[in-house]
Amino acid sequence: MEYRYLGRTGLRISAVSLGAQTFGWSVQRDRAFALLDQFLDAGGNYIDAADSYNQGESERIVGEWIKARQVRNRLLVGTKVFFPTGSGPNDAGLSRKHLQQSLEESLRRLGTDVVDLYQLHCYDRMTPLDETLRALDDLVRAGKVRYLGASNFAPSHLQKAIMLSAARGLAPVACLQLEYSLLVRSSEWELLPQCLEEGVGTLAWSPLAGGWLSGKYKRGQPLPPDSRAGKGDRWDDAAEQRGGERTYAILDVLRRAAEEADHTPAQVALAWMLQRRRVTSALIGARTPEQLTDNLGAGEVRLAEHQLEALDQVSRVEPPYPYAFIDRYTRKG
Protein backbone atom coordinates (compact mmCIF):
# COMPACT_ATOMS: atom_id res chain seq x y z
CA MET A 1 0.00 0.00 0.00
CA GLU A 2 1.26 3.48 -0.87
CA TYR A 3 0.99 6.23 1.76
CA ARG A 4 0.75 9.92 0.97
CA TYR A 5 1.02 13.01 3.12
CA LEU A 6 -2.32 14.69 3.75
CA GLY A 7 -1.73 18.16 2.36
CA ARG A 8 0.84 20.10 4.38
CA THR A 9 0.35 17.98 7.49
CA GLY A 10 2.77 15.33 8.67
CA LEU A 11 -0.02 12.75 8.53
CA ARG A 12 0.42 9.86 6.08
CA ILE A 13 -2.72 8.27 4.72
CA SER A 14 -3.16 5.21 2.52
CA ALA A 15 -3.71 6.03 -1.16
CA VAL A 16 -6.85 3.87 -1.02
CA SER A 17 -9.10 4.41 1.98
CA LEU A 18 -12.26 2.67 3.13
CA GLY A 19 -15.60 4.43 3.32
CA ALA A 20 -18.04 3.05 5.89
CA GLN A 21 -21.28 4.43 4.47
CA THR A 22 -22.66 0.96 3.71
CA PHE A 23 -22.08 -0.38 7.23
CA GLY A 24 -25.41 -0.97 8.93
CA TRP A 25 -27.25 -0.59 5.60
CA SER A 26 -26.27 -3.06 2.86
CA VAL A 27 -23.35 -4.42 4.90
CA GLN A 28 -24.16 -5.78 8.33
CA ARG A 29 -21.86 -6.23 11.32
CA ASP A 30 -20.16 -9.57 10.57
CA ARG A 31 -19.52 -8.72 6.92
CA ALA A 32 -18.28 -5.26 7.91
CA PHE A 33 -15.83 -6.82 10.37
CA ALA A 34 -14.49 -9.08 7.61
CA LEU A 35 -14.06 -6.14 5.22
CA LEU A 36 -12.31 -4.05 7.87
CA ASP A 37 -9.96 -6.95 8.66
CA GLN A 38 -9.19 -7.34 4.97
CA PHE A 39 -8.56 -3.62 4.51
CA LEU A 40 -6.22 -3.44 7.49
CA ASP A 41 -4.32 -6.56 6.38
CA ALA A 42 -3.80 -4.94 2.96
CA GLY A 43 -2.13 -1.93 4.61
CA GLY A 44 -5.05 0.49 4.51
CA ASN A 45 -5.02 2.90 7.43
CA TYR A 46 -7.90 5.38 6.99
CA ILE A 47 -11.59 4.61 7.66
CA ASP A 48 -14.15 7.28 6.84
CA ALA A 49 -17.55 7.44 8.55
CA ALA A 50 -20.19 10.08 9.35
CA ASP A 51 -22.57 10.71 12.23
CA SER A 52 -25.57 10.51 9.88
CA TYR A 53 -24.72 7.21 8.20
CA ASN A 54 -27.51 4.77 9.01
CA GLN A 55 -28.58 6.48 12.24
CA GLY A 56 -25.08 6.16 13.68
CA GLU A 57 -24.83 2.43 13.00
CA SER A 58 -21.83 2.90 10.69
CA GLU A 59 -19.79 4.55 13.45
CA ARG A 60 -21.00 2.00 15.99
CA ILE A 61 -19.84 -0.94 13.86
CA VAL A 62 -16.44 0.65 13.26
CA GLY A 63 -16.09 1.30 16.99
CA GLU A 64 -17.00 -2.27 17.91
CA TRP A 65 -14.48 -3.62 15.41
CA ILE A 66 -11.70 -1.34 16.72
CA LYS A 67 -12.41 -2.50 20.28
CA ALA A 68 -12.57 -6.17 19.31
CA ARG A 69 -9.33 -6.05 17.32
CA GLN A 70 -7.47 -3.56 19.58
CA VAL A 71 -6.14 -1.69 16.54
CA ARG A 72 -6.87 1.96 17.32
CA ASN A 73 -3.20 3.00 17.23
CA ARG A 74 -2.78 1.49 13.76
CA LEU A 75 -5.65 3.46 12.27
CA LEU A 76 -6.75 6.90 11.22
CA VAL A 77 -10.46 7.31 11.92
CA GLY A 78 -12.48 10.10 10.38
CA THR A 79 -16.09 11.14 10.66
CA LYS A 80 -18.28 13.95 9.40
CA VAL A 81 -20.99 16.30 10.70
CA PHE A 82 -23.81 18.33 9.13
CA PHE A 83 -26.76 16.17 8.12
CA PRO A 84 -29.64 15.44 10.52
CA THR A 85 -28.98 13.07 13.38
CA GLY A 86 -32.36 13.57 15.04
CA SER A 87 -35.69 15.38 14.73
CA GLY A 88 -34.82 18.40 16.88
CA PRO A 89 -34.30 21.91 15.47
CA ASN A 90 -30.59 21.81 16.37
CA ASP A 91 -29.87 18.24 15.27
CA ALA A 92 -28.30 19.32 11.98
CA GLY A 93 -26.03 21.98 10.54
CA LEU A 94 -22.72 23.43 11.65
CA SER A 95 -23.67 25.43 14.72
CA ARG A 96 -21.44 25.31 17.78
CA LYS A 97 -24.12 23.35 19.63
CA HIS A 98 -24.53 20.70 16.96
CA LEU A 99 -20.78 20.33 16.40
CA GLN A 100 -20.05 19.79 20.08
CA GLN A 101 -23.00 17.50 20.69
CA SER A 102 -22.50 15.45 17.55
CA LEU A 103 -18.79 14.95 18.18
CA GLU A 104 -19.43 13.64 21.69
CA GLU A 105 -21.92 11.14 20.28
CA SER A 106 -19.51 10.13 17.50
CA LEU A 107 -16.68 9.58 20.00
CA ARG A 108 -18.96 7.41 22.11
CA ARG A 109 -20.06 5.28 19.13
CA LEU A 110 -16.50 4.97 17.81
CA GLY A 111 -15.20 4.08 21.26
CA THR A 112 -12.33 6.56 21.11
CA ASP A 113 -11.22 9.75 22.86
CA VAL A 114 -10.12 11.52 19.70
CA VAL A 115 -11.08 11.61 16.02
CA ASP A 116 -8.15 11.86 13.62
CA LEU A 117 -10.10 13.78 10.99
CA TYR A 118 -13.32 15.70 11.72
CA GLN A 119 -14.99 16.95 8.55
CA LEU A 120 -17.79 19.36 7.80
CA HIS A 121 -20.04 17.18 5.61
CA CYS A 122 -21.54 20.09 3.66
CA TYR A 123 -21.33 23.88 3.62
CA ASP A 124 -23.95 25.45 5.88
CA ARG A 125 -25.43 28.66 4.47
CA MET A 126 -27.36 29.34 7.68
CA THR A 127 -24.45 29.31 10.18
CA PRO A 128 -21.70 31.94 10.10
CA LEU A 129 -18.48 30.24 9.05
CA ASP A 130 -16.64 32.07 11.81
CA GLU A 131 -18.84 30.37 14.43
CA THR A 132 -18.14 26.97 12.92
CA LEU A 133 -14.38 27.46 12.68
CA ARG A 134 -14.08 28.77 16.25
CA ALA A 135 -16.07 25.79 17.55
CA LEU A 136 -13.82 23.40 15.60
CA ASP A 137 -10.72 25.10 16.96
CA ASP A 138 -12.03 24.58 20.49
CA LEU A 139 -12.48 20.87 19.76
CA VAL A 140 -8.90 20.61 18.50
CA ARG A 141 -7.55 22.48 21.54
CA ALA A 142 -9.57 20.18 23.80
CA GLY A 143 -7.73 17.20 22.30
CA LYS A 144 -10.88 15.63 20.83
CA VAL A 145 -9.96 16.23 17.17
CA ARG A 146 -6.53 16.01 15.53
CA TYR A 147 -7.16 17.41 12.05
CA LEU A 148 -10.01 19.30 10.41
CA GLY A 149 -11.56 18.76 7.01
CA ALA A 150 -14.40 19.93 4.82
CA SER A 151 -16.55 18.19 2.25
CA ASN A 152 -18.87 19.42 -0.50
CA PHE A 153 -17.62 23.01 -0.28
CA ALA A 154 -17.53 25.39 -3.24
CA PRO A 155 -14.13 26.98 -3.98
CA SER A 156 -15.21 30.29 -2.41
CA HIS A 157 -16.37 28.51 0.75
CA LEU A 158 -13.07 26.66 1.06
CA GLN A 159 -10.98 29.78 0.45
CA LYS A 160 -12.97 31.73 3.03
CA ALA A 161 -12.40 28.97 5.58
CA ILE A 162 -8.67 28.90 4.83
CA MET A 163 -8.32 32.69 5.15
CA LEU A 164 -10.48 33.03 8.26
CA SER A 165 -8.55 30.30 10.03
CA ALA A 166 -5.22 31.91 9.15
CA ALA A 167 -6.35 35.42 10.12
CA ARG A 168 -7.73 34.33 13.49
CA GLY A 169 -5.03 31.82 14.38
CA LEU A 170 -7.48 28.91 14.31
CA ALA A 171 -6.77 25.28 13.46
CA PRO A 172 -6.53 25.05 9.65
CA VAL A 173 -8.53 22.99 7.18
CA ALA A 174 -6.23 20.07 6.42
CA CYS A 175 -8.23 18.37 3.69
CA LEU A 176 -11.22 18.53 1.39
CA GLN A 177 -13.40 15.53 0.57
CA LEU A 178 -14.95 15.94 -2.87
CA GLU A 179 -16.69 13.89 -5.51
CA TYR A 180 -14.26 12.96 -8.25
CA SER A 181 -14.13 10.25 -10.90
CA LEU A 182 -13.92 9.74 -14.65
CA LEU A 183 -17.61 10.72 -14.74
CA VAL A 184 -17.32 13.75 -12.44
CA ARG A 185 -14.30 15.90 -13.30
CA SER A 186 -15.57 19.41 -12.62
CA SER A 187 -13.42 19.54 -9.47
CA GLU A 188 -10.45 19.95 -11.82
CA TRP A 189 -11.67 23.40 -12.84
CA GLU A 190 -10.86 25.02 -9.51
CA LEU A 191 -11.11 22.87 -6.38
CA LEU A 192 -8.21 20.48 -7.06
CA PRO A 193 -5.76 23.21 -8.19
CA GLN A 194 -6.87 25.31 -5.22
CA CYS A 195 -6.17 22.48 -2.79
CA LEU A 196 -2.75 21.89 -4.33
CA GLU A 197 -1.86 25.57 -4.10
CA GLU A 198 -3.11 25.92 -0.51
CA GLY A 199 -1.60 22.66 0.76
CA VAL A 200 -4.96 21.05 1.43
CA GLY A 201 -5.16 17.28 1.08
CA THR A 202 -7.93 15.70 -1.00
CA LEU A 203 -10.11 12.62 -0.50
CA ALA A 204 -12.16 11.50 -3.50
CA TRP A 205 -15.60 10.13 -2.69
CA SER A 206 -17.43 7.93 -5.17
CA PRO A 207 -14.32 7.36 -7.32
CA LEU A 208 -16.22 4.60 -9.16
CA ALA A 209 -19.29 6.82 -9.63
CA GLY A 210 -21.63 4.65 -7.62
CA GLY A 211 -20.49 1.50 -9.44
CA TRP A 212 -20.84 2.87 -12.97
CA LEU A 213 -17.08 2.46 -13.50
CA SER A 214 -16.98 -1.10 -12.17
CA GLY A 215 -17.65 -2.69 -15.56
CA LYS A 216 -21.09 -4.09 -14.72
CA TYR A 217 -23.01 -1.59 -16.88
CA LYS A 218 -23.03 -2.11 -20.63
CA ARG A 219 -24.46 -0.13 -23.50
CA GLY A 220 -27.87 -1.36 -24.64
CA GLN A 221 -28.30 -3.82 -21.76
CA PRO A 222 -30.65 -3.59 -18.77
CA LEU A 223 -29.15 -2.45 -15.49
CA PRO A 224 -28.24 -5.39 -13.24
CA PRO A 225 -31.07 -5.70 -10.69
CA ASP A 226 -28.61 -6.08 -7.80
CA SER A 227 -26.66 -2.93 -8.71
CA ARG A 228 -27.09 0.41 -6.96
CA ALA A 229 -28.42 2.01 -10.13
CA GLY A 230 -30.70 -0.97 -10.76
CA LYS A 231 -32.14 -0.76 -7.25
CA GLY A 232 -32.39 3.02 -7.36
CA ASP A 233 -30.45 3.44 -4.10
CA ARG A 234 -29.45 7.01 -4.93
CA TRP A 235 -30.80 9.44 -7.50
CA ASP A 236 -27.36 10.66 -8.52
CA ASP A 237 -26.30 7.11 -9.38
CA ALA A 238 -29.48 6.32 -11.30
CA ALA A 239 -29.65 5.74 -15.05
CA GLU A 240 -31.50 9.03 -15.54
CA GLN A 241 -28.54 10.86 -14.02
CA ARG A 242 -25.55 8.80 -15.20
CA GLY A 243 -26.65 6.72 -18.15
CA GLY A 244 -26.15 9.10 -21.07
CA GLU A 245 -24.01 8.82 -24.19
CA ARG A 246 -21.00 10.43 -22.49
CA THR A 247 -21.04 7.77 -19.77
CA TYR A 248 -21.16 4.88 -22.22
CA ALA A 249 -18.40 6.43 -24.33
CA ILE A 250 -16.23 6.56 -21.20
CA LEU A 251 -17.14 2.98 -20.36
CA ASP A 252 -16.16 1.84 -23.85
CA VAL A 253 -12.67 3.37 -23.52
CA LEU A 254 -12.36 2.15 -19.92
CA ARG A 255 -13.18 -1.41 -20.96
CA ARG A 256 -10.60 -1.32 -23.79
CA ALA A 257 -7.93 0.02 -21.43
CA ALA A 258 -8.77 -2.70 -18.91
CA GLU A 259 -8.43 -5.42 -21.55
CA GLU A 260 -5.08 -4.01 -22.70
CA ALA A 261 -3.75 -3.72 -19.16
CA ASP A 262 -5.19 -7.09 -18.10
CA HIS A 263 -6.98 -5.56 -15.14
CA THR A 264 -10.61 -4.91 -14.26
CA PRO A 265 -12.41 -1.69 -15.25
CA ALA A 266 -12.69 -0.69 -11.59
CA GLN A 267 -8.95 -1.09 -11.07
CA VAL A 268 -8.21 0.97 -14.18
CA ALA A 269 -10.64 3.74 -13.17
CA LEU A 270 -8.98 4.00 -9.75
CA ALA A 271 -5.48 3.73 -11.24
CA TRP A 272 -6.25 6.64 -13.60
CA MET A 273 -6.91 8.79 -10.53
CA LEU A 274 -4.06 7.51 -8.36
CA GLN A 275 -1.40 7.44 -11.07
CA ARG A 276 -2.13 11.04 -12.08
CA ARG A 277 -1.82 11.93 -8.37
CA ARG A 278 -4.82 14.21 -8.64
CA VAL A 279 -6.03 13.29 -5.14
CA THR A 280 -4.37 12.20 -1.92
CA SER A 281 -6.59 9.17 -1.36
CA ALA A 282 -9.50 7.45 -3.12
CA LEU A 283 -12.36 6.50 -0.79
CA ILE A 284 -13.73 3.13 -1.84
CA GLY A 285 -16.81 1.34 -0.56
CA ALA A 286 -17.32 -2.41 -0.84
CA ARG A 287 -20.13 -4.83 -0.11
CA THR A 288 -18.16 -8.05 -0.62
CA PRO A 289 -14.59 -9.27 -0.05
CA GLU A 290 -14.26 -9.78 -3.81
CA GLN A 291 -15.10 -6.12 -4.50
CA LEU A 292 -12.62 -4.95 -1.88
CA THR A 293 -9.86 -7.19 -3.23
CA ASP A 294 -10.48 -5.85 -6.71
CA ASN A 295 -10.44 -2.20 -5.62
CA LEU A 296 -7.36 -2.57 -3.44
CA GLY A 297 -5.56 -4.06 -6.43
CA ALA A 298 -5.71 -0.70 -8.19
CA GLY A 299 -2.56 0.36 -6.37
CA GLU A 300 -0.57 -2.23 -8.32
CA VAL A 301 -1.82 -1.08 -11.74
CA ARG A 302 0.47 1.00 -13.95
CA LEU A 303 -1.28 2.32 -17.02
CA ALA A 304 0.59 3.30 -20.17
CA GLU A 305 0.61 6.96 -21.06
CA HIS A 306 -1.60 6.39 -24.11
CA GLN A 307 -4.20 4.70 -21.90
CA LEU A 308 -4.19 7.61 -19.44
CA GLU A 309 -4.50 10.07 -22.32
CA ALA A 310 -7.39 8.14 -23.88
CA LEU A 311 -9.28 8.15 -20.57
CA ASP A 312 -8.50 11.85 -20.07
CA GLN A 313 -9.75 12.72 -23.52
CA VAL A 314 -13.03 10.78 -23.50
CA SER A 315 -13.99 11.96 -20.01
CA ARG A 316 -12.97 15.59 -20.36
CA VAL A 317 -15.73 18.14 -19.88
CA GLU A 318 -15.07 21.58 -21.29
CA PRO A 319 -15.06 24.06 -18.41
CA PRO A 320 -17.41 27.03 -18.44
CA TYR A 321 -16.40 30.67 -18.27
CA PRO A 322 -14.16 31.93 -16.70
CA TYR A 323 -12.16 28.71 -16.29
CA ALA A 324 -11.81 28.10 -20.02
CA PHE A 325 -10.89 31.74 -20.68
CA ILE A 326 -8.19 31.77 -18.00
CA ASP A 327 -6.84 28.39 -19.09
CA ARG A 328 -6.64 29.48 -22.71
CA TYR A 329 -4.42 32.46 -21.95
CA THR A 330 -2.36 31.20 -19.03
CA ARG A 331 -1.69 27.59 -19.92
CA LYS A 332 1.89 26.70 -19.10
CA GLY A 333 4.20 25.35 -21.74
C-alpha positions in Angstrom: 0.0 0.0 0.0 1.3 3.5 -0.9 1.0 6.2 1.8 0.7 9.9 1.0 1.0 13.0 3.1 -2.3 14.7 3.8 -1.7 18.2 2.4 0.8 20.1 4.4 0.3 18.0 7.5 2.8 15.3 8.7 0.0 12.7 8.5 0.4 9.9 6.1 -2.7 8.3 4.7 -3.2 5.2 2.5 -3.7 6.0 -1.2 -6.8 3.9 -1.0 -9.1 4.4 2.0 -12.3 2.7 3.1 -15.6 4.4 3.3 -18.0 3.1 5.9 -21.3 4.4 4.5 -22.7 1.0 3.7 -22.1 -0.4 7.2 -25.4 -1.0 8.9 -27.2 -0.6 5.6 -26.3 -3.1 2.9 -23.3 -4.4 4.9 -24.2 -5.8 8.3 -21.9 -6.2 11.3 -20.2 -9.6 10.6 -19.5 -8.7 6.9 -18.3 -5.3 7.9 -15.8 -6.8 10.4 -14.5 -9.1 7.6 -14.1 -6.1 5.2 -12.3 -4.1 7.9 -10.0 -7.0 8.7 -9.2 -7.3 5.0 -8.6 -3.6 4.5 -6.2 -3.4 7.5 -4.3 -6.6 6.4 -3.8 -4.9 3.0 -2.1 -1.9 4.6 -5.1 0.5 4.5 -5.0 2.9 7.4 -7.9 5.4 7.0 -11.6 4.6 7.7 -14.1 7.3 6.8 -17.6 7.4 8.5 -20.2 10.1 9.4 -22.6 10.7 12.2 -25.6 10.5 9.9 -24.7 7.2 8.2 -27.5 4.8 9.0 -28.6 6.5 12.2 -25.1 6.2 13.7 -24.8 2.4 13.0 -21.8 2.9 10.7 -19.8 4.5 13.5 -21.0 2.0 16.0 -19.8 -0.9 13.9 -16.4 0.7 13.3 -16.1 1.3 17.0 -17.0 -2.3 17.9 -14.5 -3.6 15.4 -11.7 -1.3 16.7 -12.4 -2.5 20.3 -12.6 -6.2 19.3 -9.3 -6.0 17.3 -7.5 -3.6 19.6 -6.1 -1.7 16.5 -6.9 2.0 17.3 -3.2 3.0 17.2 -2.8 1.5 13.8 -5.6 3.5 12.3 -6.7 6.9 11.2 -10.5 7.3 11.9 -12.5 10.1 10.4 -16.1 11.1 10.7 -18.3 13.9 9.4 -21.0 16.3 10.7 -23.8 18.3 9.1 -26.8 16.2 8.1 -29.6 15.4 10.5 -29.0 13.1 13.4 -32.4 13.6 15.0 -35.7 15.4 14.7 -34.8 18.4 16.9 -34.3 21.9 15.5 -30.6 21.8 16.4 -29.9 18.2 15.3 -28.3 19.3 12.0 -26.0 22.0 10.5 -22.7 23.4 11.6 -23.7 25.4 14.7 -21.4 25.3 17.8 -24.1 23.3 19.6 -24.5 20.7 17.0 -20.8 20.3 16.4 -20.0 19.8 20.1 -23.0 17.5 20.7 -22.5 15.4 17.6 -18.8 15.0 18.2 -19.4 13.6 21.7 -21.9 11.1 20.3 -19.5 10.1 17.5 -16.7 9.6 20.0 -19.0 7.4 22.1 -20.1 5.3 19.1 -16.5 5.0 17.8 -15.2 4.1 21.3 -12.3 6.6 21.1 -11.2 9.7 22.9 -10.1 11.5 19.7 -11.1 11.6 16.0 -8.2 11.9 13.6 -10.1 13.8 11.0 -13.3 15.7 11.7 -15.0 16.9 8.5 -17.8 19.4 7.8 -20.0 17.2 5.6 -21.5 20.1 3.7 -21.3 23.9 3.6 -24.0 25.4 5.9 -25.4 28.7 4.5 -27.4 29.3 7.7 -24.5 29.3 10.2 -21.7 31.9 10.1 -18.5 30.2 9.0 -16.6 32.1 11.8 -18.8 30.4 14.4 -18.1 27.0 12.9 -14.4 27.5 12.7 -14.1 28.8 16.2 -16.1 25.8 17.5 -13.8 23.4 15.6 -10.7 25.1 17.0 -12.0 24.6 20.5 -12.5 20.9 19.8 -8.9 20.6 18.5 -7.5 22.5 21.5 -9.6 20.2 23.8 -7.7 17.2 22.3 -10.9 15.6 20.8 -10.0 16.2 17.2 -6.5 16.0 15.5 -7.2 17.4 12.0 -10.0 19.3 10.4 -11.6 18.8 7.0 -14.4 19.9 4.8 -16.6 18.2 2.2 -18.9 19.4 -0.5 -17.6 23.0 -0.3 -17.5 25.4 -3.2 -14.1 27.0 -4.0 -15.2 30.3 -2.4 -16.4 28.5 0.8 -13.1 26.7 1.1 -11.0 29.8 0.4 -13.0 31.7 3.0 -12.4 29.0 5.6 -8.7 28.9 4.8 -8.3 32.7 5.2 -10.5 33.0 8.3 -8.5 30.3 10.0 -5.2 31.9 9.2 -6.3 35.4 10.1 -7.7 34.3 13.5 -5.0 31.8 14.4 -7.5 28.9 14.3 -6.8 25.3 13.5 -6.5 25.0 9.6 -8.5 23.0 7.2 -6.2 20.1 6.4 -8.2 18.4 3.7 -11.2 18.5 1.4 -13.4 15.5 0.6 -14.9 15.9 -2.9 -16.7 13.9 -5.5 -14.3 13.0 -8.3 -14.1 10.2 -10.9 -13.9 9.7 -14.7 -17.6 10.7 -14.7 -17.3 13.8 -12.4 -14.3 15.9 -13.3 -15.6 19.4 -12.6 -13.4 19.5 -9.5 -10.4 20.0 -11.8 -11.7 23.4 -12.8 -10.9 25.0 -9.5 -11.1 22.9 -6.4 -8.2 20.5 -7.1 -5.8 23.2 -8.2 -6.9 25.3 -5.2 -6.2 22.5 -2.8 -2.8 21.9 -4.3 -1.9 25.6 -4.1 -3.1 25.9 -0.5 -1.6 22.7 0.8 -5.0 21.0 1.4 -5.2 17.3 1.1 -7.9 15.7 -1.0 -10.1 12.6 -0.5 -12.2 11.5 -3.5 -15.6 10.1 -2.7 -17.4 7.9 -5.2 -14.3 7.4 -7.3 -16.2 4.6 -9.2 -19.3 6.8 -9.6 -21.6 4.6 -7.6 -20.5 1.5 -9.4 -20.8 2.9 -13.0 -17.1 2.5 -13.5 -17.0 -1.1 -12.2 -17.7 -2.7 -15.6 -21.1 -4.1 -14.7 -23.0 -1.6 -16.9 -23.0 -2.1 -20.6 -24.5 -0.1 -23.5 -27.9 -1.4 -24.6 -28.3 -3.8 -21.8 -30.7 -3.6 -18.8 -29.1 -2.4 -15.5 -28.2 -5.4 -13.2 -31.1 -5.7 -10.7 -28.6 -6.1 -7.8 -26.7 -2.9 -8.7 -27.1 0.4 -7.0 -28.4 2.0 -10.1 -30.7 -1.0 -10.8 -32.1 -0.8 -7.3 -32.4 3.0 -7.4 -30.5 3.4 -4.1 -29.4 7.0 -4.9 -30.8 9.4 -7.5 -27.4 10.7 -8.5 -26.3 7.1 -9.4 -29.5 6.3 -11.3 -29.6 5.7 -15.1 -31.5 9.0 -15.5 -28.5 10.9 -14.0 -25.5 8.8 -15.2 -26.6 6.7 -18.2 -26.2 9.1 -21.1 -24.0 8.8 -24.2 -21.0 10.4 -22.5 -21.0 7.8 -19.8 -21.2 4.9 -22.2 -18.4 6.4 -24.3 -16.2 6.6 -21.2 -17.1 3.0 -20.4 -16.2 1.8 -23.9 -12.7 3.4 -23.5 -12.4 2.1 -19.9 -13.2 -1.4 -21.0 -10.6 -1.3 -23.8 -7.9 0.0 -21.4 -8.8 -2.7 -18.9 -8.4 -5.4 -21.5 -5.1 -4.0 -22.7 -3.8 -3.7 -19.2 -5.2 -7.1 -18.1 -7.0 -5.6 -15.1 -10.6 -4.9 -14.3 -12.4 -1.7 -15.3 -12.7 -0.7 -11.6 -8.9 -1.1 -11.1 -8.2 1.0 -14.2 -10.6 3.7 -13.2 -9.0 4.0 -9.8 -5.5 3.7 -11.2 -6.3 6.6 -13.6 -6.9 8.8 -10.5 -4.1 7.5 -8.4 -1.4 7.4 -11.1 -2.1 11.0 -12.1 -1.8 11.9 -8.4 -4.8 14.2 -8.6 -6.0 13.3 -5.1 -4.4 12.2 -1.9 -6.6 9.2 -1.4 -9.5 7.5 -3.1 -12.4 6.5 -0.8 -13.7 3.1 -1.8 -16.8 1.3 -0.6 -17.3 -2.4 -0.8 -20.1 -4.8 -0.1 -18.2 -8.0 -0.6 -14.6 -9.3 0.0 -14.3 -9.8 -3.8 -15.1 -6.1 -4.5 -12.6 -5.0 -1.9 -9.9 -7.2 -3.2 -10.5 -5.8 -6.7 -10.4 -2.2 -5.6 -7.4 -2.6 -3.4 -5.6 -4.1 -6.4 -5.7 -0.7 -8.2 -2.6 0.4 -6.4 -0.6 -2.2 -8.3 -1.8 -1.1 -11.7 0.5 1.0 -14.0 -1.3 2.3 -17.0 0.6 3.3 -20.2 0.6 7.0 -21.1 -1.6 6.4 -24.1 -4.2 4.7 -21.9 -4.2 7.6 -19.4 -4.5 10.1 -22.3 -7.4 8.1 -23.9 -9.3 8.2 -20.6 -8.5 11.8 -20.1 -9.8 12.7 -23.5 -13.0 10.8 -23.5 -14.0 12.0 -20.0 -13.0 15.6 -20.4 -15.7 18.1 -19.9 -15.1 21.6 -21.3 -15.1 24.1 -18.4 -17.4 27.0 -18.4 -16.4 30.7 -18.3 -14.2 31.9 -16.7 -12.2 28.7 -16.3 -11.8 28.1 -20.0 -10.9 31.7 -20.7 -8.2 31.8 -18.0 -6.8 28.4 -19.1 -6.6 29.5 -22.7 -4.4 32.5 -22.0 -2.4 31.2 -19.0 -1.7 27.6 -19.9 1.9 26.7 -19.1 4.2 25.4 -21.7 
